[in-house]
């Protein structure tokens, strides 16, 4: 018995010493990855257990959602870093979540402490070499901005150009896979044990996209693709600009770009003080979106106001598009079908809407159309156990065949919601639906190839006249809505984040 007690004591001391050593290493040298992950797993188990025990008829379901939404929110804000981006990603699935989750997750703001200049120098040296003087004549050690993945410094090249240097946070390369793995586990738990709805397949796709954002070589490729597309476009070439990327000085964790002076679209007062033509500006913003989705199949998925800069070049206004880390690419079939869907929704052609949505694996065409047009549909506000069960079943039937669903639409839809919020923020000066439909019509218009030439011409003219008539009615309705907005709005300069939150949308800044 004495030997057993001695052995137990030795094992206990050894275990305590080992755990203390692991904890110290994790706190001092490992960015708290292990402790953050363990805390996340613990909270996930608590949330899952609470739903397992209390999601029953007769229980207070509203309180159940509220306390677990708060647990998730506290987990995210405590762990910070990529967890903020993860929380915002969960909010993308807002329609599938109870109201308390949408409310709390919409408050997440992607901000991060700056790395020390010593950490930045180490990252720069690992990517560009130890002698930074061979590249820069000056670099400001104070960042002009910092988010969850990187921070930006202003610098000057030896050749004299002012540049923006995007430097990845020192811990990202090591912690990203841990954090995103935890996110996937959380989505799997929600999928299987909490809400029992197909969420993991979306969570995995989002995690994979966020991981791509941590490789700046991909962002560089995206920027170069968009720069070429915009430059060669007859409508946008002089209206929209993509800053040049200095590929020779860029790598996986550092990207050097042309510095642009101007006014951010997020600063409404400054935009108005500088007397920029906001109608022209927002028309260009939506024109870019429509060409991305319907013509090019290359979609910038984080177009929030901070990623647009207005400037005057050679006396003309120009819109500058920043931050090309989060893109999705639509193949020709998806791009064409998406254009046909928009045109069908505009014509209220339910047969065509049903054909496309069923092809994509969705079970409720009307729900999909409402979500795409950014309209509310019944059944999203949770009230009691039976309401929750009914809505969960509705979403399960909506996501009928997850193998067919084009996951790119998650981010394309989110992009549209962000731009809708931007339009609302400035008083809805632009009829976004007309711009979307006009571009969709170019791709989706029927050709009537089986008809003889005279019939083909008659049908095309009729189709064009029908489109123009509906668009004119849409323009009149939009003008009426703007008039109502002018007299009824509470504040002329509604905060963008508040506008986004009302729509259940959060930002994914990198």
N, C-alpha and C positions, 0 to 999 in steps of 0.2 A: 504493500500500500504506500509505503514511504517512497519507494522508487518511482511509482506511478505519479505521485504528487510532485516529485522532483522533475520528472520528465515533462509533466504538464506545465510546470512553472517555467522550464526552459523554453518550451514551445511558445508559451504566452509571451515571454520576454522577446524571443526572436521575432515573433509575429508583430509585436508592438513596435520593435525597432525597425523592421522592414516597412511597415505601414507608415511610420514616421518619416523614414527616408524617402519613400515614394511620394508622400504628401509634400515634403520639403522640396524635392526635385520638381514636382508638378507646379508648386507655387512660384518657385524661383526661376526655373529654366524651361518650363513646358507650357507657359501661358495658361496654366490652370485647366488644361484640356481634360485631364482625367477627372478632376473634381467637378468640372462643369458638366461633363458627360454623365457622371454618376448621379448628380443632382437632377439632370434631365430625365434619366431613367426612373429615378425615384418618383418624380412628379407624374410621369407618364403612368406608372403603376397606381398611384393614388387616384388619378383621374379615372382610369379604367375601372378600378375597384368601386369607386363611388357610383359610376353609372351601372355597373353590374348589380350592385346592391339596391339602388334607389330609383332606377328607371322602371317604375312599376305604377300601375293604376292606383290612385289614391295618394300618391306621393306628390310633393310640391315640385313639379318639373321645372317651373320657372326658376326657383331657388337653386335647383340642381345645376342648371345651365349657368346661372350667374356665378356660383362659387367656383365652378370648374373653369369657366372663362377667365376668372380672376387668377386662378392658379396658373393657367397657361400664360397669361399676360405677365405675371410676376416672374415666372421661369424665364421668359424671353428677356425682360428688362434686367434681370439679375445677371444673366449670362452675357448679354450684350453681343457686340461683334456681329458675326454672321447670323446669330440667332434673331437679330432684328430683321434682317433680310428674309430669314426663314418665316418669321411671323407675318411679314408682309406677303410672302408667298402663300401662306395658309389663307390669308384674306382674299386672295384671288378666287378661292373656292367659296366666296362669301354666300352665294345662293344656297349652298349645301349646308351651311352652318346655322345654328340657332342665333337669334338676334343679339344676345349678350356677347358672343364671340365677335360678331361683326363690329359691334360698338367699340369694344376694347381694342381689338387688333387694328382698327382704323386710326387709333391714336398713336401708333408706333411711328417714331420719327427716326429716319436713318442718319444718325450723327455718330461720330466716333472720335475719341481722343486722338490727338496727333502723336505719331511716333516721335521719339527724340531725333535730333539731327544726326546723332551718331548712328542710330538705327538706319536712317535714310541713306547715309553715306555708305554703310555696309551693303545695303541693297543695290545702290548705284554701282558700287565697285564690283559686286558679283556679276552684274549685267554688262557694264561698260568698261571695266578695268579700273585699276587703282588710281590712275592719274586722271582725275576728272578735268584737270586743267587743259587736257588735250581736246576736250569737247566744249566746255563752258568757260566763258570769260567771267561769268558771275552767276550764282544761283542763290536765291533768297532762302535762308534756312527756315523761315516761317511759312507754313503752308497757307495758301489762300482759301483752301477748302479741304475738309476731311470727311469721309464716309466710311462705310463698313469694310470696304475692300481696299481702298487706296486714299491717298491724299495728293494734292496738286500744289506744286511750287512754280513760281515764275523764275525764269532764267534767261540768260543771253548766250547764244552760241558764239564761238570764236569768229564766225563769219559775220556776226553783227545782228542776226535775227533774234527777236524776242520769241521765246517759246514757253509753252506750258509743259511741265515735267510731271507726269503721273507716276507716283511711286507706290507700289503695293505695300501694305502694312507687313511688318516683319514676320508676324505670326501666321499669316493667312495660308502660306504654302503648307505649313505643318498641320494647322487646325481645321482647314476647310473640309477635308474628307471625314474627319470625326464629327464635325458639326452637321454636315449634310447627311451623314449616316444616321445621326440621331433624329434628324427631321424625318427621314424615311421610316424609321422605327415608329415615330409618333403617328405618322400618317397610316402606317400598317395597323397600329393599335386602334386608331379612330375607325378605320375601315372594318376591322374584324370584331372589335369588342365594344366600341362606344356608340357610334352612330350607325354602324352596320350598313354603310353605303360604300360604293366603289370610289374610294378616295386615294388609295395607295398608287394606282396607276398614274394619276395626275401628279401626286407628290413626287414620285420617282422622276417623272419628266421634268418637273420644275427644278428639282435638285440637280439633275444633269445639266440643265441650262445655266443655273447659277454657277456651277463648277466651271463651265466654259468661260464665264466672266472673269475668272481668276487668271486666265491666260491672255495676256495683253497682245500676244501675236495674233490671236483670233480677232480681237477688237480692231487691230491694225488692218487686217484683211477686210473686215466689215466696212471700215471707214473708207478704204480704197475703192471697194465695190460701189458704195453709195456715192462717193465723189465722182466716179466715172459716169454713173447713171444720171446724176443730177446735171453734171457739166454738159452732157450730150443731149439733154432734153430741151426741146425748143421752147416749151412753156416756162420751165423753171431755171434754165441755165443762168440767167442774170438776176433772178429773184432769190435764189437759195444757194448757200455756200457751205461746203464741207471743208474744214481746216486740213491743211496738209500734214501728213505724218512723216517724221524723219526716221525712215526705216533703219538707217545705219546706226542710229543711237537708241533703238528700241529693242525690247526683248520680251521674255515671258513676264517679267515683273516690273518693267519700266517702259513707259511710252513717252516719246517726245513729240509734241505737236505744235503747230503754228499758234502763237498767242493772238487772240482776237479781243480788241477793245470794243465795247458796246454796252447796251443795256439789256439785262435779262428780262424775258417776258414775265418772270415772277414779280417784277417790281412795277406794279401798275402805275403808281404815281409818277415814276421817272419816265416811263413810256409815254404817258400823256403829256408830261412837261416838255419832253423833246418833240412833241407833236408828230409822232409816227402815225401813219395811216393804218389803224388797227384792223379795219375791214380788209384791206389789201393783204396785211400780214397774215391774218387768220385764214383767209382764202388760200394763201400759199401753203400754210400748214396743212390744211385739209387736202389740198391738191397733191401734196407730197404723199400723204397717207393713202389716197386713192390709187396713185400710181404704184406705190409700193405693193399694195395688196392685190390690185387687179391687173396691172401691166407688167411689173418687174418681178413680182414674187419674192421680194426682199424687204422685210418689214422691221423697221426700228421700233423696238417694243418698250422703250422707256422715254416717251416724248413729253415729259412733264415740263412745266414752264422754265425751270432752271436749266434745262438742256437746249433752250433756244435763246439766241442773242440777236438783238436788232442793232444794226449799224448803218451808217451812210458811207457809201464808197463811190467816189466820183460824182457826188451830188445825188445819188440814187439810193433808196432804201434797200437793204439786203438782209435776209434772214439767215442766220448761221445755226447749223445743227451740230450739237455736241454729243459726246458719250455714246459710242457705238458698240458697247460691250454686250448688250442683250438684243440679239436679232433672231428671227425665225425665217426660214426659207420655204416658200410654197412651190411645190412642183407644178408643172403646167396644168395638169388635170385639176388639182385642188384650187389653183388660182382661177381657172376658168369657171369651175363650179361655184366658187365663192362669189364671183361676179354675177353669175346667173341667179344665185340665191338672192342677192340684193335687188336685182331687177325684178325677180318674181315677187319679193315682198312689197316692192313699190307698186306693182300691178295688182297685188293681192291675189296672186295666182297660187291657190292652195295646192293644186295638183303638182305643180313644179316644186313648190316648197317641200311637200311631202316626199316627192321622189328623191330630192337631194339629201334631206335630213335622214331618211331611212337608209340611203346609200352610205351615209356617214355613221350609222349605228345609233341614231337618236330615235327615241320612241314617241316623242310628243312634238310634232311640228310647230304647233302654236306656241308652246313654251320656248322652243328654240328661237323662233322668230321674234318673240317678245324680248328675249335676252339679247339677241343680235341688234335689234333696233333700239336697245337700251330703254325698254319700257318695263314697268313693274308687272308682275303676274301674281295672281292670288295664291295665298298659301305659304308665304315665306315668314310671316310673323307667328312665332310659337305661342301657344296659349296653354295647352294641357297635354296630358299623355296621349290621348286619342288624336289630337292635332299633329303631334310629333310623329306618331306612327303613320298617319295618313300621308304627311308630307314626305317622310322618309321613303315610303312605298312609291310615291309619285316620282321622286328623284331616281329611285332604282329603276323604274320603268322608263324614265327619260333617258338614262344612260343604259340603253338596251343592250348594246354590243360594244363593249369597251375595246375590243380588238380592232374595230373599224374606225373608231373616233379619231379624227385628225387632231392630234394634241396641239398642233401649231395654233389652232383657233383659240386656245386659252389665252395666249398672249396677244393675238390679233384683236380679240374682243376687248381685252384690257386696254390696249392702245387706243381703241375708239372711245372707251369710257374716259380715259385721261383727257383726250382732246375735246370731248364733249364738256368736261369740267372746265377746261381752259376757255372754251367759247362762252360758257355761262359766266365765268369770272369777269369777262369783259362786256357782259350785257347781251350775249348771244347776237352779235352783229352779223354772223354768217349763217346761212341756211345750209348746214352740213349735209342734210339728207339729199338735197339737190346736187351738191358737188359729188357725193358718193354715187348717186344714181347716174349722173352724167358720165362718169368714168366707167361705171359698171356696164352701161349701155354700149359703150364702144367695144367691149369685149364680148358681151352676152347677146347683142342684137341678133335676132334670127336672120338667116341668110335665104331661106326659102328656095334652096337649090333644086328641089324637085318640081318647082313650078315653071311654066313657060315665062319668057321675059316680061311680057306685059303684066301678067298676074303678079310676078315677083316685084315689079316696080310699084304696082298699086298697093300691095301688102306692106312694102317698106315705107311708102309715104304715109299710109294709115298708121303704121306702128310709130313712126316719128311724130305724127300729129297727136296721137294719143299720149305719147310721152310728154310732149311739150305742154299739152293741156293740163295734165296732172301736175307737172312741175310748176306751171303758172299758179294753179290752185295752192300748191304747197308754198309758193312764195308769198301769196296773199295771207295765208294762215300764219306763216312765220312773221310777217310784218305785224299782224294782230297780236301775236304772242309777245313780240318786242315792245309793243305799246303797253301791254299789260305789265310787262316787267318794269318798264320805266316808271309807272305810277305805283306799283305795289312792292317793289323790292325794299328791303330793310336798309341796305347799305349799298352805295354805288361801287364799292371796292370789296366785295366779299372775298374773304381769305380763301386761297386755293385749296389748302389742306381741308378746310371745312367743307368746301364744295365737293371735294373728292369723297370725304367721309359720308356725306349725305347719300352718295351713290354706292357706298360700300367699297370704295377703292382706296388703296394705299400706294405709296410710291416705293420704287425699288432702286434707290440711288446706289451707285457703286463707288 
